[in-house]
Amino acid sequence: MRLNKLLVSFLCVASVFALSCSSDDDNDDDVTGGGDGSNVVVDEDFVTNTKDTTFVNAVLIAYSDNTVEITNPYVDKGVVVTKTGSDVIVTSTIADTEVNYVLSGTTKDGSFKIYSDYKFGVGLNGVSIINGDGAAINIQSGKKVSLVLVGGTSNRLVDNATYTASGDEDMKGTLFSEGQLNFDGNGTLLVYGYNKHAIVSDDYIRIKGGNITMKTAAKDGIHANDYVRIDGGVLDITALGDGIECEEGYITVNGGSIKVKSVGDGIKTSYKGVDISILPYIAINGGTLDITTTGEGAKAIKSKGDITIVDGDITLVTTGSAYYDTDDADISSSAGIKAEGNFLMKKGTVSINSSGAGGKGISIDGTLTVDNGTISVVTTGDQFKYGKDDTAAKAIKSDGDLTINNGTITIKTSKTEAEGLESKTTLTINNGEIEIEAYDDCINATNHIQINGGSIYCYSETNDGIDSNGTLTITGGTVVSAGAGAPEEGFDCDNNTFKITGGTLVGVGGSTSTPTSSVSTQRTVIYGGSGAANQFVHIAAADGTRVLTFKVPRTYSQMTLLFSSANLVSTTTYTIYTGGSVSGGTDFHGLYTGATYTKGTSFGTFTPTSMVTTVGNVSTGPGGGGGRP
């Protein structure tokens, strides 16, 4: 079923590409006809702009109309260059000299193919090659290739939608290499891949420089077997398959600028082998990434193994809906980041927007750790249903432990059952700034939630602010958590252990879980009463010392407010005020510090002689969302 949908998507997008090629005013859009051999239409205004440049050990190949001019100083040293029309074939048996083959000029029906027993270079010195029956550049050598885009030149490679076979030789894309493919230089390269991939190597691909645009690819923009390493340059990829895929190894981004628009996944390792010692991964150590995916279940960044972000500026957009994968008999959702291993973020900025049904921001099968950096996730997709199965949108989730040591995390989810931050095991927050507005639970864990520090704000539209289906421990930090009306809660851990030993906590909802007195060391007061939106709740000691000034975030027909602070002492009597007004101070989502409070109505007094004190009409219990992870 999905293959048919992808075929329809392929045809639709291909039509769009063909139309845009003929109507765009930019010189980049200079080919129409979908690679239809002699019917390919070339914009005559495309300027290759060949430069006078010196390559050592150079064989010069200059295309012109239906002929090729060849300058070969190695004709008697093992380099044979033949031509048929504008199709050039090089056979090199040199074993000790790195020959450079410098291509220039224009051909509307030609190609460059090379066989070499030794590593070599290819210089694109202002060349335009359109091939009506195969790859534009076809490297049938397993040796290292240094491909240089000469500064100041514009280069273009175009293949055809169908290839004429050449024995059993591979031709998997417009620029194909059996060996290691290394890009450098400051020139530009425009690639159209109508048959399969745009740039492909059966070994590795490394990019250090150049401005490379893959205007269209019938499958992947960049496809490699062993690994892909990007150290610099500017990449702009449009693909009907994946943007960048590595089959057997890893992908590393150390710098440069990468823009991807793909129907399939954006950047992907897709190990298909059986050797479990091979751990494919994706590592982003710097650079700028801007990835948009549109296909069903498509992921912007996807790894069969781990994903590590050390630094970089990353923007990810996914618009595709989830779909039911009949091969796996499961639902597959789109995601900004998807790892079948672990995820680690050390620094950098990640912004994710997911709009497809059941779409995820970050979805990790293993552990998820954030040491620092900035993460922003917005999901707007509704719940996806297939028969009796369904999946909801989620911002950040891990099947293993989820740990936040520092950084800034901002989450906004909407639509049915869309949660914010979730672990299927233990969720730990040691520090950082976390702000979550979620349709469903803001923070949820199956086994345990541990908060040791940080500034945390949760606002759930329909469920709990913080919900542990197991135990809940808070030792520090500032936490403001707002659940919905009864039976939803600011803090919910069912009837399990709720331990408080430090921090400043305000939890508001229709109900609350009650801290466990036998293990808690910091005092808590639970107040029940009316709660109108923007109404203040103020707690002060008899001598005027203020311990709480809080603005209620929404209207509750019956409000239960939990407050815990080291400033609550057993020997002091406190008065609860409602209403009034506030001026000055600092406002952390309704929790004021250093503010001047003008008294409202006195609700009553209490003395926290017990570890947990209740005042007013309090509702406590497991809450309505406690049973659903």
N, C-alpha and C positions, 0 to 999 in steps of 0.2 A: 504494500500500500504506500509506504513512504517513498519507494523508488519512483512510482508514478507521479507522486506530488513533486519530487525533486526534478523529474523530467519536465513537467509543466513549468516549474520555476525556472529551469535552465532555458527553455525556449522563450519564456516571457522576458527574462533578463537579457538574453542574447539579442532579442529584437530591440530592446531599449538601447543596448550598446551600439548596434548597427545604426540606429537612427541618430544617436548622439555623435557618432563619428562623422556623419555627413553634415551636421548642422552646427557644430560647435565652432566658435570663431578662433579658438586657440590653435596654434600649430601642432600641439600635442595630438589633437584629434584629426588625423590626416589620412585614415584608411577607412574605406567602406567596402561592403560586399561580403563580409564574413570569411575572408580568406578563400575566395572562390577562384583560385588559379589566375587565369588571364583576366578574369572579370574584376579583380581587385583594382579599386580606383585609388590612385595616389594623388595627394595634394601636391601639385607641382611647386607650391611655395615652400615646402619643407626644405630647409637649408642644412646641409651636413656640415659645412664650414670647416673643411679640412685645414689643419694647421701644419706649418713647417716645423717639424719636430724630429729629433734624432733618437732613434732606437739603436742600441748596439746589436750587432749580429742580426740585422734586419733583412727579411724578405718582404718586398713591397708588393701588395696586391691592390690594384686600383681598378674599380668597376666603372664602366661607362657605357650607357645604353645596353647593347647586346654583346659587348665584348669586354675583355679584361686585359689590362696591361700588367705584366708580371716582371719584377726585377728580382732575380734569384742569384746572389753571389755564392750560394752553396750548391750549385747545380752539379758540381763534380765532387762534392763532399758528403753526399748521402741524402740530399733533399731533392725530391722530385716533385714538381708542381705541374699538374695537367689541368686542362680546361676543356669543357664542352659547352659551347655558348658562354653563359655566365656562371656555370657550375664549376667550381674550383675544387680540386682534390690534391691534398698534400700528403706525400708519404716520406717520412723522415726516419733514417736509420742512424743518425748521428748519436753518439753515446757519450760525448763529453762537452757539448756546447749547447747552451740554452738559447735557441734561435727564437727571434721575435717575428711573428707574422703580422704585418701592419696593414689593416684593411681601410680603404677609403673609397669614395665615390658612390655611385648609385646604380642599382640594378632592380628592374621590375620583375625579373624571373631568373633568379640565380641562387647560389648557395656557397658556403665554405665548409668543406669537410677535411679533417686531418687525421692521419695515422702517425703516431710518433713513438719511438722507443725510449725517448728521453724527455724530461720536463721541458716546457717551452712557454713562450708568452704570446698573447694575442693582443695587439693594439688596435682599438677602435678609434680611428683618426678621422672621424667624419664620414661614416659609411651608412648607407641605407640598403638593406637586403630584403627583398620580398621573394619567398620561394613558393611556387605554386604546387609543389608535390612533396614537401618534407620540411625538415628543420632548416632554419636560416643558417645557423652555425651548428655543425654536427661534429663533435669531438670524439672520435673513436679511439681514444687513448686513455689508458688508466693512469697516466702520469700527471703530475702537478701542472696546472695551467694558471699562469698569471695573466689576468685579463685587465688591461689598463684602458680606462676611458680618458682620452687625452683632453686636458683642460681647454675649455673654449669651443669644443666640438659638440655637435648634436648627432646622435646615432640612432638608427631605427632597425628593428628586426621584426619580420612578419612571416608567419607560416601559413599553411592552408588547413582548412577543416578536414581534409583527407590527405593521407600520405601514401606515396608509392613505396612499397617495401623494397629494401635493399638486402636481400638474403635474410639472414637471421639477426641482423644488426638492430640494436635498440635505437629508436628515435622517439623520445618521450616528451618532447617539447620544442619550442622555438629555438632556444639556446640549450643544447644538450651536451653533456660531458660524461664520459665513462669515468673520468678521474676527478681529482680534487680541483675545485674551481674557486679561484681567488680574485676578487674584484678590488680595484684601486683606481686612483685618479680623480680628476675634478670635472670631467665631462658629463654629458647627459646621455641616457640610453632609454629609448622608448621600445617596449616589447608588446607585441600582440600574440597571444597564444590561442589560436582558434581550434587546434586539434586536441590538445591535452594541457600540459603545463606550460607556463611561460619560460621559466628558468629552472633547469633540473640537472642534478648530478647523481650518479650512482655511487658516489663517494661522499665528500663533504663540500659545503659551500661556505666561504668566508668572505665577508664584505667589509672593506676598510674605508672605502671612499666612493665617490660618484653620486650622481643624481639619477636614480633608476625608477622609471615608471612602467609598471605592468598594466597597460590600459585595459586589457581583458585577458582572462585565462579560462578555457573551457573546464579545466579542473583547478589545479593549484597555481598560485602565483610563483612561489618558490618551493621546490620539492627536492629533498636530499635524502640520502640513505644513512650516512654515518653521523653527521651533525651539521648544524647551521650555527655559525658564529658571526655576529654583527658587531663590529667595533666602531663604525662611523658611517658616513654617507647619509643620503636621503632616499627613502623607499616609499613609493606610492603604489599600492597594489589593489587591483580590482579583480575578483575571482569568483567564478561560479562554484568552485569547490572550496578548498581551504586557502587562506592567505599564504601561510608559511607552514609546511609540514616536514617533519623528519621521521622517517620510518623506523630506524633501528637505534638511534642514539639520542642526543640531547640538543637543545637549543639554548644558546647563550646570547644575551644582548648586553653589550658593554657600553654602547653609546649610539649616536646617530639619531635620526628621526624616522619613525616607521608609521605609515598610515595604511590601514587595511579596510577595504569594504568587501565582504565576502558573503556568499550564501551559506557556505559551510563554516567550519571553525576558523577563527582568526589566526592564531598561532597554536600549533599542535605537535606533540610527540605521540606517535601511534604505533608503538612497538608491537609487531605481529609475530615475533619469534617465540621460542619455547625455553630459551636459556634464562633461568630465573636470576642468574648472576648479573645480568644486564639491567640496570635501573635507569630507564629514560627519565630525563628531568628537564625543567625549564628554569633558567636562572636569569633574572633581569638585574643587572648591576648598574645601570644608568641609561641615559637616553630618554627620548620622548616617544610614546606609543599612543596612537589614536586608532582604535579598532571598532568597527561596526559590523555586526553579523545579523543576517535577516532570515536564515533558514530555520525550519523546525528543529528544535533541540540543539541548535548551534551554540557553541561556546566561544567566547572571545579568546581566552587563553585556556588550553586544555593539555594536561599531561597524564600519561599512563603512570608516571611516578610522582616525584615531588615537584613543587613550585616554590622558588625562593626569590623574594624581591629584596635586594640590598639597597637599591636606590632607583630613581627614575620618576618621570612624570607620566602617568598612565591613565588614559581615558577609555572606558569600555562601554559600548552600547549594544544591547541585544534586543531584538524585536520579535524573534520567532516564538511561536507557541511550543509547548511541550507536545510530544506525540507518544503513541504506544508502540514500543519496539517489539515486534513479534519475535525477533531472534532471541532477545533476552527475556521475553515475557514480562516486561516491566515498562514503566513510564520513563521516558528520557526528557529532561527539562533543559531549556536553554540556561546558560549561566555566564556571568562575566568571567569568573575564574573557576575552573574545575580541575581538581587533582585527585587521582586515584591513590596517591600516597599522602604525604604531609605538606603543609603550607607554612612557610615562615616569612614574615615581613620584618625587616630591620629598619628601614628608612624609606623615604620617598612619598609619593602622593598617588593614590588610586581613587578614581571616581568611576562609579558603575551606575548605569541606568538600565533597568530591565523592564520591558513593557509587555512581554508575551505571557500568555496564560501559563501558570505554574513556574514562571521564570525565577531563577535564583541569582543573587549577587555573587556570593562566594560559597561554593559547595565543595567540601573536602571529605574524602573517605577516611583519612587518617586523623592526625592531630593538627590543630590550627594554633599558631603562635604569632602574636604581634608584639614585637619588642619596641617599636617606635614607628613614626610615620603618621600619615593622614589617610584615612579611609572614609569615603562617602558612598553610601549605597541608597538608591531609590528604586523601589519596585512598584509597579502600577498594574501588573497583570492579575487577572482573576484566577480562581481555582480552575484546574484542568481536570476533567472527568473522562474516564473511559470505562464504560460498564460500571462495575462495582468499585473500581479503583479510582483514586483521585490523588492529586498533589496540589499543594498551595504554594504561592510565591513565598520566598524567604529571603531575607537580606544576607545574613551570614550564618552558615551552619557547618558543623563538623560531626562526623560519626564518632570520632575520638575526642580526647580532651581538648578543650578550647581555653587558651591562656592569653590574657592581655597584660603585658608588663608595663607598657607605657604607650603614648601616642594619642591621637585624636580620632575618634570614630563617630560619625554622624549617620543615622539610619532613619529612613522614612519608608514605611510600607502602607499599602492600602489594599482593599478587597478582602474577600472571605479567607479567614484563617492565616493571613499573611503575618508571619512572626518576624522579629528583629534579629536577635542574637541567640543561637541555639547550639547546645551540645547534647549528643546522645549519651554522654557519660558525665564528666565533671567540667564545670565552667569556673575559671578562676580569674579574678580581676585584681591585680596588684597595684596598678596605678593607671594614670591616663585620664583623658576627658572623653566621656561617652554620653551621647545624647541620642535617644531613640524615641521616635513616634511611630507606633505600630497599630495596625488594625487588631491584631491578636496579641499574644504575649510579647512583651518587649524583650525580656531575658528569660530563657527557659533552659533547663537541664534535666536530664533523666535521673541522675544519681545524686549530684551535689552541686551547690553553688557556694563559692567562697569569695568574699569581697574583703580585701586587705587594705585598699586605698583607692585613691582616685576621686574624680568628680563625676557622678553618674546621675543622669536624668532619664526617667522612663515615663511615657504617657501612652497608655493603651486605650484604643477607642472602644473595644468591646470586651476585653478580658483583663488579665492580671498584668501589673507592671513587672514584677519579678516573680517567677514561678519555678520552684524546684519540685519535681516529683519525688525527690528524696529529701535530703537534709539541706539546711541553709545556715551558713556561718558568716557573720560580719565582724571584722576586727578593726576596721578603720575606714577612712574616706568620708566623703559627703555624698549621701544618697537621697534623691528625691524620686519617689516612685508613685505614680498615680494609676490606679486601676479604674475599671468602670464601676457602675452601681452594683448593688448586691445581686448575686453573691460574690462578685469579683473583688480582688484585693490589691493593695499596694505591694504587700509581701505575702506570698503564699507558698507554704511547704507542706500542705495537707496537715496531717497530725504528726508529722515527723519532727525531729529535733531542730529547733530554731535557736541558734546560739548567737548572742551579742556580747562582745567584749570591748568594743571601741567604735569610734566613728560618730558621725552625726547623721541620723536617719529620720526621714519623714516619709511615711507611707500613708496614702489616702485612698479610700475606695468605699464600697458598700460594706466590706467586711475586712478582716485581717487574720492571719495566723498569729498565735500568741507566742512570744518568746518563751523558751524553756528556762524556768527560774533556776533549776538545779545546776545548769552549766553556764548560764550567763553571768557576767561580772559587771555589766553596765546596766543602769536602771532605765526602765521604759515606762511611759505613760500611754495608755490607750484611751482616747476621748471619743465619745459618741454623741452626735447631736446633728443639728441642721447644718447644711453646707450649700450655700449659694455661690455661684461663680463669682470670683474676684473678692469674696468675703475674706477678711483677715481672721486668723486664729493666733492669739498672742498669749504666751505664758511668761509670767514674771514672778520673782520672789517677793516676799513682803517688803524687803528693803529696796525694791525697784529694779533689782538685777534682772535683765531680760535673758531668757534662755531660748525662746522661740518666737519668731514673727514669720508667719506663713500665709500666703495668699492662695485660697482654694482655687484649683484650676478649672473646675466645672461645677455644675449644679448637681447635688446628690439629694434625693428625697430623704435618705438617711445616711449620714456620713460616719465612717469610722476612720479615725486618724491615729496612727502610731507614731510616737516621737521618742527617740532614744538619744541621749547625749551624756557625755562625761560631766556636764554642768548640773545634771540632776543629782542632788544629794539627799540622803535619807533624813537629815535633821532640819530641813527647810520646808516651809509651807509655801505653796505656789498658787497663784490665781490664774484661771483661764478666762480670757476675754475674747469675745467675738465681735466682728465689725470694726469700727474705728478707721483710722487712716494712717498712712506711712509717708514719710518724706526722707529723702537722702538715702545713704547706705548703698550696699551692693545687693543686687537681686540675682540669685541663681535659681531661675525657673520657679519663682514664688517664695524661695527661702531667702529671707533678708538678713544681712549682717550689718552692724553699724548704723542702722536706720533709727530715726526718731518715730516712735509710735504714739499716736493720739488715741487714748482709750475709747473702746466701744462699750459693750455690755458685759458685765461680769457674769460668767456662767457658773462659777463655783470654785472651790479651793480643794487642794489635795496635798498630802504629805507622802512622798514615795518611800515609806518604810519597808515595803516589800520590793523585790527585784522588778515586779511588774505590777503597776497600779492601773485600775480602770476607773474612768470617770464618765458618768452619763449613761446613755443607752447604747451599749457597745455590742457589735455583732462580730463574733469570732468563729472560726471553723476552717474546714479545708478549702472552701471556695469552689466555684463552679468549674474552673478550668484545670483543677489539679490532676485529673486523671489522664490528660492528653499531653504527650511529649511534644 
